[in-house]
């Protein structure tokens, strides 16, 4: 099971990603966050394998704040 945290400041993005991911048998959305501080807090207390966040988000920039288990990130830009 892949445990996913959705971190975005837009509720529509949360809802869309949750709807998309809830249909997958091997993916579980373990949390949602509206900003980087909340995302780090959720990831610190909830086992998380993947954090979905906008590429140019402050969530990506603050990797030193993330728990050790969540520091691996995959970054891409549109068109990559």
KADATA-V989129 format. One line per field, one symbol per residue. psi: psi as a letter, one per 40 degrees, with the letter a starting at -180 (. if undefined). A space follows every 10 residues. Layout:
psi->???
This chain:
psi->hhhhhhhieh dddddddddd ddehdehhhe iiieiddddd ddddehhhdh hhiidfiedd dfddeiidde ehihhiihe.
